[in-house]
Amino acid sequence: MSLGSDPLEALEIPDETTVEEHDLVTDGDVVVGGQSTIEFGVRGRNVLAGERVTFGGDIEAEGDCRLDMLDDVAGNVLVGEDAYLGERVHIAGRLMVSGDLDIGDDVDIEEGFEANGWIVIRNPVPTLVFYFIVLSQLLRLGEDEAADELAQTLQGDSASDPLVIPRNATVSDDAWRVSTPAEIGSACRIHGNIRARSIELGDDNNVFGSLRAREDIVVGSGTRIHGDVTTRNGEVVIEEGARVLGDVSCKDLLLEQGALVDGTMRARGEMRIHRDNISRDVE
């Protein structure tokens, strides 16, 4: 996780992230900003959530799981190492922790819990809030190197980039809605329409939904979009071998060689087509 500003300033989906039935699955960590709604279950290495986050399924963390105050989980929580539950967290299923459990007041676990290590009941500063307070201060002081070191500590030993969901996001089978930019890696399989300030997709993704942004949209090589691509004020770039199974509407449009659009293309400004190193403008 490399930091140049607020670490929750964008929706960041790492390579090979998939939606499998009702679970969002990634090899790395999952970091969720406060007041977000995730209608999927989540499976990852470490799972960290800010305050008032709602999960619509199970949480499975190979490492640690840290849920801040007033979080709500509709299923079970299975933790391979240590767990922290903030004040008034609600878990509709069962909590299973292989390591230590640090738990706040008024936590409700409907089907009970089991921890193999120490159990501590207290109300410390919510972990995710604490990390980002420190990160924000370091960045404000221009201590980028120290901020990167702290971010690497947060990420742990995982070789994969974290899945980052910003504050006030909504993630579901219907739509991924954020007010920030969305950055999606390669070889991902995503269900739902993506709504963001801007959208950038890597190569060989499969998105079962449409893309809509206020600013630019980039569709990487070999990526397939099962829906429309629309931007209000930005440029749409469709790279070599990408395919849009719907309409494209934008201010400016750039089609690389081998890019395909099954529907109608509408560009209020320039439309450019790159073929064999020759750029051709279409009025």
C-alpha positions as CSV (number, residue, x, y, z in Angstrom):
1,M,0.0,0.0,0.0
2,S,1.8,3.1,-1.2
3,L,0.5,6.3,0.3
4,G,0.7,9.8,-1.1
5,S,-2.5,11.1,0.5
6,D,-5.6,9.8,2.3
7,P,-5.3,6.0,2.2
8,L,-9.0,5.7,1.7
9,E,-9.2,8.1,-1.2
10,A,-10.2,5.5,-3.8
11,L,-11.9,2.2,-4.3
12,E,-8.9,-0.1,-5.0
13,I,-9.6,-3.7,-6.2
14,P,-6.3,-5.7,-6.5
15,D,-5.5,-8.3,-9.2
16,E,-7.5,-11.5,-9.2
17,T,-10.3,-10.3,-6.9
18,T,-13.5,-12.3,-7.6
19,V,-17.1,-12.3,-6.5
20,E,-18.0,-15.9,-5.8
21,E,-21.7,-16.4,-5.2
22,H,-22.3,-14.1,-2.2
23,D,-18.6,-13.6,-1.2
24,L,-16.0,-11.0,-2.1
25,V,-12.7,-12.9,-2.3
26,T,-9.2,-11.6,-2.4
27,D,-5.7,-12.9,-1.5
28,G,-4.6,-9.8,0.4
29,D,-6.1,-7.6,3.1
30,V,-9.5,-6.0,3.1
31,V,-9.8,-2.5,4.4
32,V,-13.3,-0.9,4.6
33,G,-13.9,2.7,5.5
34,G,-16.6,3.8,8.0
35,Q,-20.3,3.9,7.3
36,S,-20.1,1.6,4.3
37,T,-22.5,-1.2,3.3
38,I,-21.0,-4.4,1.9
39,E,-23.9,-6.7,0.9
40,F,-21.4,-9.6,0.3
41,G,-19.5,-11.8,2.7
42,V,-15.8,-11.1,2.7
43,R,-12.8,-13.5,2.5
44,G,-9.2,-12.2,2.7
45,R,-6.0,-12.2,4.8
46,N,-6.7,-9.5,7.4
47,V,-10.1,-7.8,7.5
48,L,-10.3,-4.3,9.0
49,A,-13.5,-2.2,9.1
50,G,-14.2,1.3,10.3
51,E,-17.2,2.3,12.4
52,R,-20.8,1.6,11.4
53,V,-20.0,-0.9,8.6
54,T,-22.6,-3.5,7.5
55,F,-21.6,-6.8,6.1
56,G,-24.3,-8.9,4.4
57,G,-22.6,-12.3,4.9
58,D,-19.8,-14.1,6.6
59,I,-16.3,-12.7,7.3
60,E,-13.4,-15.1,6.9
61,A,-10.0,-13.8,7.8
62,E,-6.8,-15.9,7.5
63,G,-5.0,-13.5,9.8
64,D,-6.6,-10.8,12.0
65,C,-10.1,-9.3,12.0
66,R,-10.7,-5.9,13.5
67,L,-14.3,-4.5,13.5
68,D,-14.8,-1.0,14.9
69,M,-17.8,0.2,16.9
70,L,-21.3,-0.4,15.7
71,D,-20.4,-2.7,12.9
72,D,-23.0,-5.3,11.9
73,V,-22.3,-8.8,10.4
74,A,-25.2,-10.8,9.0
75,G,-23.3,-14.1,9.2
76,N,-20.4,-15.8,11.0
77,V,-17.0,-14.4,11.7
78,L,-14.1,-16.9,11.3
79,V,-10.6,-15.6,12.3
80,G,-7.3,-17.5,11.8
81,E,-5.4,-15.3,14.3
82,D,-6.5,-12.5,16.6
83,A,-9.8,-10.5,16.6
84,Y,-10.8,-7.1,17.9
85,L,-14.5,-6.2,18.2
86,G,-15.3,-2.6,19.1
87,E,-18.2,-1.4,21.3
88,R,-21.7,-2.5,20.2
89,V,-20.6,-4.7,17.4
90,H,-23.4,-7.2,16.3
91,I,-22.7,-10.6,14.8
92,A,-25.8,-12.5,13.7
93,G,-23.9,-15.9,13.6
94,R,-21.0,-17.4,15.5
95,L,-17.5,-16.0,16.2
96,M,-14.6,-18.4,16.0
97,V,-11.1,-17.0,16.8
98,S,-7.9,-19.1,16.7
99,G,-5.9,-16.6,18.6
100,D,-6.7,-13.8,21.2
101,L,-10.0,-11.9,21.4
102,D,-10.1,-8.2,22.4
103,I,-13.8,-7.2,22.9
104,G,-15.6,-4.0,23.8
105,D,-18.8,-3.4,25.8
106,D,-22.2,-4.3,24.6
107,V,-21.0,-6.7,21.8
108,D,-23.8,-9.0,20.7
109,I,-22.9,-12.4,19.2
110,E,-26.1,-14.2,18.7
111,E,-24.8,-17.8,18.3
112,G,-21.9,-17.5,20.8
113,F,-18.1,-17.4,20.4
114,E,-15.0,-19.5,20.9
115,A,-11.4,-18.2,21.3
116,N,-8.3,-20.3,21.8
117,G,-6.2,-17.5,23.3
118,W,-6.7,-14.7,25.8
119,I,-10.1,-12.9,26.0
120,V,-9.9,-9.2,27.1
121,I,-12.9,-7.0,27.6
122,R,-12.2,-3.3,27.3
123,N,-12.9,-0.2,25.1
124,P,-9.6,0.9,23.5
125,V,-9.4,3.4,20.7
126,P,-10.8,1.7,17.6
127,T,-7.9,0.2,15.7
128,L,-8.6,1.3,12.2
129,V,-9.4,4.9,13.4
130,F,-6.1,5.0,15.3
131,Y,-4.1,3.8,12.3
132,F,-5.6,6.4,10.0
133,I,-5.3,9.2,12.5
134,V,-1.5,8.5,12.7
135,L,-1.3,8.1,8.9
136,S,-3.1,11.4,8.3
137,Q,-0.8,13.3,10.7
138,L,2.4,11.8,9.1
139,L,1.1,12.8,5.6
140,R,0.2,16.3,6.7
141,L,3.7,16.7,8.1
142,G,5.2,15.5,4.8
143,E,6.6,12.3,6.3
144,D,5.8,10.1,3.3
145,E,8.4,7.5,4.0
146,A,7.2,7.0,7.6
147,A,3.6,6.8,6.4
148,D,4.6,4.1,3.8
149,E,6.4,2.1,6.6
150,L,3.3,2.3,8.8
151,A,1.1,1.2,5.8
152,Q,3.4,-1.8,5.2
153,T,3.0,-2.7,8.9
154,L,-0.8,-2.5,8.5
155,Q,-0.6,-4.7,5.4
156,G,1.5,-7.3,7.2
157,D,3.4,-10.0,5.3
158,S,0.9,-10.3,2.5
159,A,2.4,-10.1,-1.0
160,S,-0.9,-8.9,-2.4
161,D,-2.1,-5.4,-2.5
162,P,-5.1,-4.7,-0.2
163,L,-8.7,-4.4,-1.3
164,V,-9.6,-0.9,-0.1
165,I,-13.3,0.3,0.1
166,P,-13.6,4.0,0.9
167,R,-16.0,5.6,3.4
168,N,-19.8,5.7,2.7
169,A,-19.5,3.1,-0.1
170,T,-22.2,0.6,-1.1
171,V,-21.1,-2.7,-2.6
172,S,-23.7,-5.2,-3.8
173,D,-24.6,-7.5,-6.7
174,D,-26.5,-4.5,-8.1
175,A,-23.9,-1.8,-7.9
176,W,-20.5,-0.7,-6.5
177,R,-21.1,3.0,-5.5
178,V,-18.4,5.3,-4.4
179,S,-17.8,9.0,-4.5
180,T,-14.0,8.5,-5.1
181,P,-12.0,7.2,-8.1
182,A,-12.2,3.4,-8.7
183,E,-9.0,1.6,-9.5
184,I,-9.4,-2.1,-10.5
185,G,-6.5,-4.4,-11.2
186,S,-6.2,-7.3,-13.7
187,A,-7.9,-10.7,-14.0
188,C,-10.8,-9.7,-11.7
189,R,-14.4,-11.0,-12.0
190,I,-16.8,-8.4,-10.7
191,H,-20.6,-8.5,-10.5
192,G,-22.5,-5.2,-10.4
193,N,-22.6,-1.8,-12.0
194,I,-19.6,0.4,-11.0
195,R,-20.4,4.1,-10.1
196,A,-17.4,6.3,-9.3
197,R,-15.8,9.7,-9.9
198,S,-13.4,8.0,-12.4
199,I,-12.8,4.4,-13.3
200,E,-9.6,2.6,-14.4
201,L,-9.6,-1.1,-15.2
202,G,-6.5,-3.2,-15.8
203,D,-6.2,-6.1,-18.2
204,D,-8.4,-9.2,-18.7
205,N,-11.2,-8.3,-16.3
206,N,-14.8,-9.5,-16.6
207,V,-17.3,-7.0,-15.3
208,F,-21.0,-8.1,-15.3
209,G,-22.5,-4.6,-15.2
210,S,-22.1,-1.1,-16.6
211,L,-19.5,1.6,-15.9
212,R,-20.5,5.2,-15.1
213,A,-18.3,8.0,-14.0
214,R,-18.2,11.8,-13.9
215,E,-14.6,11.9,-15.3
216,D,-12.4,9.5,-17.3
217,I,-12.9,5.8,-17.9
218,V,-10.1,3.4,-19.0
219,V,-10.9,-0.1,-20.1
220,G,-7.8,-2.2,-20.1
221,S,-6.6,-4.7,-22.7
222,G,-8.7,-7.9,-22.9
223,T,-11.3,-6.6,-20.4
224,R,-14.9,-7.4,-21.1
225,I,-17.8,-5.1,-19.9
226,H,-21.2,-6.7,-20.0
227,G,-23.1,-3.3,-20.1
228,D,-22.8,0.3,-21.1
229,V,-19.9,2.7,-20.5
230,T,-20.9,6.3,-19.7
231,T,-19.1,9.3,-18.5
232,R,-20.5,12.8,-18.1
233,N,-17.4,15.0,-18.7
234,G,-14.5,12.7,-19.4
235,E,-12.7,10.6,-22.0
236,V,-13.3,6.9,-22.5
237,V,-10.3,4.8,-23.6
238,I,-10.9,1.3,-24.7
239,E,-7.6,-0.5,-25.1
240,E,-6.5,-3.3,-27.5
241,G,-8.6,-6.4,-27.3
242,A,-11.2,-5.0,-24.9
243,R,-14.9,-5.4,-25.6
244,V,-17.9,-3.4,-24.5
245,L,-21.2,-5.4,-24.9
246,G,-23.3,-2.2,-24.7
247,D,-23.3,1.5,-25.7
248,V,-20.5,4.0,-25.1
249,S,-21.4,7.7,-24.3
250,C,-18.7,10.2,-23.4
251,K,-17.1,13.6,-24.2
252,D,-14.1,12.1,-26.0
253,L,-13.5,8.5,-27.2
254,L,-10.3,6.7,-28.0
255,L,-10.4,3.2,-29.5
256,E,-7.2,1.2,-29.7
257,Q,-6.6,-1.4,-32.4
258,G,-8.8,-4.5,-31.8
259,A,-11.2,-2.9,-29.3
260,L,-14.8,-3.8,-29.9
261,V,-18.0,-2.0,-29.0
262,D,-21.2,-3.9,-29.7
263,G,-23.6,-1.0,-29.2
264,T,-23.8,2.6,-30.2
265,M,-20.8,5.0,-29.7
266,R,-21.6,8.7,-28.9
267,A,-18.9,11.2,-28.3
268,R,-19.7,15.0,-28.0
269,G,-16.1,15.9,-28.7
270,E,-13.3,13.9,-30.5
271,M,-13.5,10.2,-31.5
272,R,-10.2,8.7,-32.3
273,I,-9.3,5.2,-33.6
274,H,-5.7,3.9,-33.4
275,R,-5.0,1.1,-36.0
276,D,-1.5,-0.1,-36.9
277,N,0.2,3.0,-35.5
278,I,-2.1,5.2,-37.5
279,S,-4.4,7.5,-35.7
280,R,-7.7,8.4,-37.5
281,D,-10.1,11.1,-36.3
282,V,-13.8,10.5,-36.8
283,E,-16.0,13.5,-37.0
